[in-house]
């Protein structure tokens, strides 16, 4: 019976430790700070706390003699935090790029039930009907700010490895420029309507070959000239733009895929949505561009975050075992010192706390190192990944204070789990046996 209990205890302990790690990582910042304040209060105001503080000082003083084992903990945890923060920064950057692509003052219309432009069709005879609906603003020339658009996926060689990459070639209507005021031409000029001219996003120009100003591209067996480069700071930076009435015939597209409109004031969206619902000729869905691009980012962002968390968790398990081995070795090497402290009146709690605090300080050092490496190596780096429309979206790694905080929590969590068992062993060392063995 006792053997079964021992087996059950050994099997359940890893699950309990992992559950504790998960709870710690999910703990909000307020909870972490409150817990730290309570520990600091205990260390400063109680006899056991003061003893734990003194025992911790003795352990830290001996770190130079155990620098090899300590370095294993620091480097292992730094690797976990660095990889985790970098992966999460990728998802954060992708999400931020798409979020910046939309706003609440413009709306996008798609065929009813369509989730993205790629599976939407809006016929040309529907565009004039849309232009008469209430809720749409007018431009300075008195014309409705309506841009029928279509998107074509084209292949361009990547600068990184020269492989063919999907790039979004967007055709816009005359009002398209007014609907994207954040877009600025940084070189060349806008394309002229009716001509096979195109402008390219700065991000696309950085990632793909053949998009230099004045270059000619062969697309749809026709020659297109790059006449300008624009910068928008959002997902459109990854695109090529041209006149929708030129792009459609070039690819034998008889219809549009979406219509983007400028909303007329705060009530514009509600008016437009009600008018679409009341017109049986227009079986279209409408959403603000802010909502649309937020939905487009959800799938990829979730996938990146899940992958980052899984990879980080796998590495964290390895780091926990590294911390366990190192701290077990440290406890074994300090058996005489710990036994002496016990003989002098240091009870189990101060000894456990001292070993745990030592591990946590090493984990904190590893977390800070990993976060610093991730910040220096990745923050602001430009990469591209496949978006929801199967074309490449160029974006930057975005390391936020929240991500750094998450990385540090992971580091401290690994330290907590990795230091607990060695700390308990240190507290249970028989004083007489430890002194005799030493």
WOLIN-V903765 format. One record per residue. N is the residue number from 1. RES is the residue in one small letter. PHI is phi in whole degrees, -180 to 180 (* if undefined). D_LAST is the distance of its C-alpha to the last C-alpha in Angstrom with 1 decimal. Layout:
n = {N;N}
res = {RES;RES}
phi = {PHI;PHI}
d_last = {D_LAST;D_LAST}
This chain:
n = {1;2;3;4;5;6;7;8;9;10;11;12;13;14;15;16;17;18;19;20;21;22;23;24;25;26;27;28;29;30;31;32;33;34;35;36;37;38;39;40;41;42;43;44;45;46;47;48;49;50;51;52;53;54;55;56;57;58;59;60;61;62;63;64;65;66;67;68;69;70;71;72;73;74;75;76;77;78;79;80;81;82;83;84;85;86;87;88;89;90;91;92;93;94;95;96;97;98;99;100;101;102;103;104;105;106;107;108;109;110;111;112;113;114;115;116;117;118;119;120;121;122;123;124;125;126;127;128;129;130;131;132;133;134;135;136;137;138;139;140;141;142;143;144;145;146;147;148;149;150;151;152;153;154;155;156;157;158;159;160;161;162;163;164;165;166;167;168;169;170;171;172;173;174;175;176;177;178;179;180;181;182;183;184;185;186;187;188;189;190;191;192;193;194;195;196;197;198;199;200;201;202;203;204;205;206;207;208;209;210;211;212;213;214;215;216;217;218;219;220;221;222;223;224;225;226;227;228;229;230;231;232;233;234;235;236;237;238;239;240;241;242;243;244;245;246;247;248;249;250;251;252;253;254;255;256;257;258;259;260;261;262;263;264;265;266;267;268;269;270;271;272;273;274;275;276;277;278;279;280;281;282;283;284;285;286;287;288;289;290;291;292;293;294;295;296;297;298;299;300;301;302;303;304;305;306;307;308;309;310;311;312;313;314;315;316;317;318;319;320;321;322;323;324;325;326;327;328;329;330;331;332;333;334;335;336;337;338;339;340;341;342;343;344;345;346;347;348;349;350;351;352;353;354;355;356;357;358;359;360;361;362;363;364;365;366;367;368;369;370;371;372;373;374;375;376;377;378;379;380;381;382;383;384;385;386;387;388;389;390;391;392;393;394;395;396;397;398;399;400;401;402;403;404;405;406;407;408;409;410;411;412;413;414;415;416;417;418;419;420;421;422;423;424;425;426;427;428;429;430;431;432;433;434;435;436;437;438}
res = {x;x;x;x;x;x;x;x;x;x;x;x;x;x;x;x;x;x;x;x;x;x;x;x;x;x;x;x;x;x;x;x;x;x;x;x;x;x;x;x;x;x;x;x;x;x;x;x;x;x;x;x;x;x;x;x;x;x;x;x;x;x;x;x;x;x;x;x;x;x;x;x;x;x;x;x;x;x;x;x;x;x;x;x;x;x;x;x;x;x;x;x;x;x;x;x;x;x;x;x;x;x;x;x;x;x;x;x;x;x;x;x;x;x;x;x;x;x;x;x;x;x;x;x;x;x;x;x;x;x;x;x;x;x;x;x;x;x;x;x;x;x;x;x;x;x;x;x;x;x;x;x;x;x;x;x;x;x;x;x;x;x;x;x;x;x;x;x;x;x;x;x;x;x;x;x;x;x;x;x;x;x;x;x;x;x;x;x;x;x;x;x;x;x;x;x;x;x;x;x;x;x;x;x;x;x;x;x;x;x;x;x;x;x;x;x;x;x;x;x;x;x;x;x;x;x;x;x;x;x;x;x;x;x;x;x;x;x;x;x;x;x;x;x;x;x;x;x;x;x;x;x;x;x;x;x;x;x;x;x;x;x;x;x;x;x;x;x;x;x;x;x;x;x;x;x;x;x;x;x;x;x;x;x;x;x;x;x;x;x;x;x;x;x;x;x;x;x;x;x;x;x;x;x;x;x;x;x;x;x;x;x;x;x;x;x;x;x;x;x;x;x;x;x;x;x;x;x;x;x;x;x;x;x;x;x;x;x;x;x;x;x;x;x;x;x;x;x;x;x;x;x;x;x;x;x;x;x;x;x;x;x;x;x;x;x;x;x;x;x;x;x;x;x;x;x;x;x;x;x;x;x;x;x;x;x;x;x;x;x;x;x;x;x;x;x;x;x;x;x;x;x;x;x;x;x;x;x;x;x;x;x;x;x;x;x;x;x;x;x;x;x;x;x;x;x;x;x;x;x;x;x;x;x;x;x;x;x}
phi = {*;-64;-68;-63;-63;-65;-65;-61;-66;-69;-76;-77;-59;-60;-67;-64;-64;-66;-63;-62;-63;-64;-64;-62;-66;-79;-65;-68;-59;-62;-64;-64;-65;-65;-64;-63;-65;-65;-65;-62;-63;-65;-65;-94;-119;-115;-65;-61;-65;-66;-65;-63;-64;-67;-65;-66;-60;-64;-65;-68;-65;-92;-60;-58;-79;-120;-65;-64;-65;-65;-66;-60;-66;-62;-67;-61;-71;-60;-63;-62;-65;-61;-67;-61;-64;-63;-65;-66;-66;-64;-64;-65;-67;-63;-62;-65;-63;-70;-63;-71;-75;-125;-155;-90;-96;-128;-134;-123;-108;-130;-59;-54;89;-78;-97;-154;-61;-62;-114;-113;-137;-125;-70;-65;-74;-82;-63;-61;-66;-61;-67;-97;-75;-71;96;-102;-79;-108;-84;-63;-86;87;-85;-66;-84;-128;-123;-71;-134;-140;-131;-123;-86;-122;-100;-133;-72;-77;-70;-69;-137;67;-85;-66;-131;-74;-129;-86;-107;-104;-103;-120;-85;-58;-85;-59;-65;-69;-81;-128;-65;-75;-79;-124;-77;-108;-160;71;-144;-74;-71;-92;-57;89;-111;-83;-121;-144;-118;-122;-72;-60;-64;-64;-64;-74;-99;-123;-82;81;-110;-70;-58;92;-70;-113;-114;-100;-129;56;60;-133;-92;-118;-109;-80;-109;-163;-127;-121;-136;-128;72;-144;-65;-67;-61;-92;-110;-109;-121;-153;-74;-61;-75;-98;-66;-58;-61;-61;-109;54;-101;-92;-134;-94;-109;-153;-133;-103;-132;-92;-81;-94;77;-67;-91;-61;-64;-62;-65;-65;-64;-67;-66;-65;-66;-86;-104;-67;-77;-116;-88;-124;-102;-131;-151;-65;-65;-64;-67;-62;-72;-65;-66;-64;-85;-62;-61;-67;-62;-62;-62;-63;-66;-65;-61;-62;-67;-63;-62;-62;-66;-62;-66;-65;-61;-63;-66;-62;-65;-63;-66;-60;-60;-65;-74;-60;-64;-65;-65;-62;-71;-106;-55;-65;-62;-66;-62;-63;-61;-62;-66;-84;112;-76;-81;-62;-63;-61;-68;-58;-62;-63;-65;-65;-64;-62;-65;-65;-66;-65;-65;-63;-61;-65;-64;-64;-64;-63;-64;-65;-63;-61;-63;-70;-86;-122;-58;87;-67;-96;-138;-138;-145;-73;-91;-69;-99;68;-108;-75;-112;-88;-152;-116;-58;-131;-96;-100;-57;-64;-68;-62;-64;-61;-62;-67;-64;-61;-61;-67;-63;-62;-63;-62;-69;-70;-99;-66;-64;-60;-65;-64;-63;-61;-71;-96;-61;-63;-60;-66;-67;-65;-68;-67;-68;-74}
d_last = {35.2;31.5;31.1;33.9;32.4;29.1;31.2;33.3;30.4;28.9;32.4;33.4;30.2;31.2;34.7;33.6;31.5;34.4;36.8;34.8;34.8;38.6;39.1;37.2;39.2;42.4;41.7;44.3;43.5;44.5;42.0;39.1;40.1;40.4;37.0;35.6;37.6;36.2;32.6;33.4;35.2;32.3;29.8;32.4;33.8;31.3;28.3;26.1;27.4;26.6;23.0;22.8;24.4;22.0;18.9;20.8;21.5;17.8;17.3;20.5;19.7;16.8;19.3;20.5;17.2;17.5;21.3;21.7;20.4;22.2;25.3;25.4;25.7;28.3;30.4;30.4;31.6;34.0;35.6;36.1;37.7;39.8;41.3;41.8;43.5;45.7;46.9;47.7;49.4;51.6;52.8;53.2;55.3;57.5;58.1;59.0;61.4;63.3;63.3;64.9;67.6;69.3;70.4;72.3;75.6;76.3;76.5;76.4;78.7;77.9;79.7;79.0;75.8;74.5;70.9;71.3;74.0;73.5;75.0;77.6;81.3;83.7;87.3;89.3;91.9;89.2;88.4;91.7;91.2;87.8;89.2;91.6;88.9;88.2;84.9;85.0;85.4;88.0;87.5;89.5;92.1;92.6;91.2;88.6;85.1;84.6;82.8;83.2;80.4;79.3;76.3;76.1;73.0;73.4;71.3;70.2;67.8;64.4;63.5;59.9;60.8;64.6;64.6;67.2;66.1;67.9;69.3;71.4;75.0;76.4;80.1;81.0;84.2;86.0;84.2;80.8;80.2;81.0;78.6;75.7;76.1;72.5;73.4;74.3;75.9;73.9;76.0;79.4;81.4;81.8;83.4;87.2;88.2;90.0;88.5;85.7;83.4;79.9;77.2;73.5;70.5;68.2;65.2;67.2;68.3;64.8;63.6;66.7;68.9;72.6;72.8;73.7;76.7;79.9;78.4;80.3;78.7;80.3;79.8;82.0;83.9;84.9;84.1;82.4;81.9;78.9;80.7;77.9;74.2;73.1;69.9;69.3;65.5;65.5;65.9;69.4;67.8;67.1;70.8;74.1;77.1;80.8;84.0;83.8;87.4;86.7;83.4;85.0;87.8;85.6;83.5;86.3;84.9;87.6;85.6;82.9;79.5;79.0;80.8;79.1;80.9;80.6;80.6;83.2;81.3;78.8;81.1;81.7;79.2;80.4;84.0;83.3;81.3;84.1;86.8;85.0;84.7;88.4;89.7;89.8;90.4;86.9;84.3;81.5;78.2;77.4;74.1;73.2;71.6;68.5;68.1;69.1;66.5;63.8;64.4;64.5;61.0;59.4;59.0;57.5;55.3;53.9;53.3;51.4;49.3;48.5;47.6;45.4;43.6;43.1;41.8;39.6;38.2;37.5;35.7;33.9;32.5;31.1;29.6;28.0;26.3;25.2;23.8;22.0;20.3;19.4;18.1;16.2;14.5;14.1;12.5;10.0;9.2;9.2;7.2;5.6;9.2;10.9;9.5;10.6;13.9;14.4;14.1;16.6;19.0;18.6;19.8;19.7;22.7;21.6;18.2;20.4;22.9;20.6;19.3;23.0;24.4;22.3;23.4;27.0;27.2;26.2;28.8;31.3;31.0;31.5;34.5;36.1;35.7;37.3;40.0;40.9;41.1;43.3;45.5;46.0;46.5;48.6;50.2;54.0;53.9;57.1;57.0;59.3;59.0;61.5;63.0;64.7;67.9;66.2;66.7;64.1;63.1;61.8;59.3;56.4;52.7;52.4;49.0;49.5;47.2;47.0;45.6;43.0;42.0;41.8;39.5;37.2;37.1;36.1;33.3;32.0;32.5;30.4;27.7;28.0;27.9;25.1;22.8;23.5;21.6;18.3;18.9;19.5;16.4;14.4;16.6;16.0;12.3;12.1;10.7;10.0;8.5;6.1;5.2;5.5;3.8;0.0}
